[in-house]
Amino acid sequence: MLSVFSVVIPKKKWGQNFLRNRAAAEKIVAAIEPRPGEMIVEIGPGEGVLTEKLMTLGAEVMAIEIDPDLAETLRHRFGDIVLNADALATPLPARPFRAVGNLPYNVGTPIVRRVIADPNFRRAVFMLQKEVADRLVARPGDEQYGFLTLYRQLFASARILMTLEPGSFHPRPKVRSAVVVLDADRKPYASDEIIDLISAAFRMRRKKLVNNLTNFGSREEILEVLTRAGIDPNARAEELPLDAFVRIADHLRRLA
Ligand code: SAM
């Protein structure tokens, strides 16, 4: 008899690199630790290697799979918990949830951004390209430190659970992967205003901060804002921690 693995032809456009490392699957699912009343949202269940383990945790599961062929096969195994939908557009639960997934590489970053900014998000255990995981956990001055690091800090803490080589997947991806655990830690000042500021600050990475912020005021005004915020006028965004951007946002608001 054919196994479920042998009949699935992976589709590149949906980033289908299926996990074939059982120990890693166990470790990912063990890291979710759902609390009573929390839902589990699985993103991109694929062949169901994580789904079958999630079903044993005792929490309500919702699995969102974009590929109609995979979704149909999964529905035969797991029932109505499987939605054939795009995880970037499907409403997230209206009650506390934990998210999990071996994310498709092409949409990994927007999925992380969407999930952690949701008010009902509690924890996510996500497999990502190692390079994206490094950006999530980077520190000021690191090469990977940037917009995604600071965006993540607005909503969550982050740690790397493990890294995986391409041989853990079928077909083998070109890059290494890492599993990141993100725990909700929403800052009271998280807002579109500060996200816009951080985004502008990193627009031209090698430029001085003042030169990236000229949409917010004249050069003189921005230099004044930086001085009042206690920031070196020659600083680059990549050297500054989140609280420096919070102070800049405060002083920019006073300009308006
Ligand atoms: N979880 C499975 C595993 O570990 O073997 C599959 C992982 S595979 C890297 C990514 C899965 O996400 C694929 O099944 C793919 O079809 C699905 N996918 C891709 N884009 C998606 C999207 N926007 N929304 C939901 N699922 C998506």
Boltz pocket constraint, residues with backbone or C-beta under 6 A from the ligand:
constraints:
  - pocket:
      binder: B
      contacts: [[A, 13], [A, 14], [A, 15], [A, 16], [A, 17], [A, 18], [A, 19], [A, 20], [A, 43], [A, 44], [A, 45], [A, 46], [A, 47], [A, 48], [A, 49], [A, 50], [A, 64], [A, 65], [A, 66], [A, 67], [A, 70], [A, 85], [A, 86], [A, 87], [A, 88], [A, 101], [A, 102], [A, 103], [A, 104], [A, 105], [A, 107]]
      max_distance: 6.0
